[in-house]
Amino acid sequence: MSAAPPNDCCATQDGPITLDRSTSQPSSEAVLEAVSSVTGRPAVPTEAGSPLPPLYHAIDPEALDQLVDHAAACQTDFSLSFEYASCEVTVSVDEIAIDPRPDAN
């Protein structure tokens, strides 16, 4: 990920928040990091707050990684959208867009 948005981005920005993604990081990990950053919720359980739900409740993480890796290898224009943790997540080869829903926080 390039730069993390501010923790209060959901309340102050309309529309999706787009983050550049490192192609060396698995897409499933990048999604967790991006949604965690946007919602302010930890990706793993901590004493500090309610964690994000497991990603596999929304999408198969291994399948996501394989799809994006294949699209990158073939230099194919690719994007996939799904709902996760009260956000609409759109993943492409080089970026992730997170569109928080009103109940995201």
Secondary structure, DSSP 8 states (H G I E B T S, - for coil): ------TTHHHH--S-EEEE--TTS-HHHHHHHHHHHHH---SS--SSS-----GGGTS-HHHHHHHHHHHHHTT---EEEEEETTEEEEEESSEEEEEE-GGG-
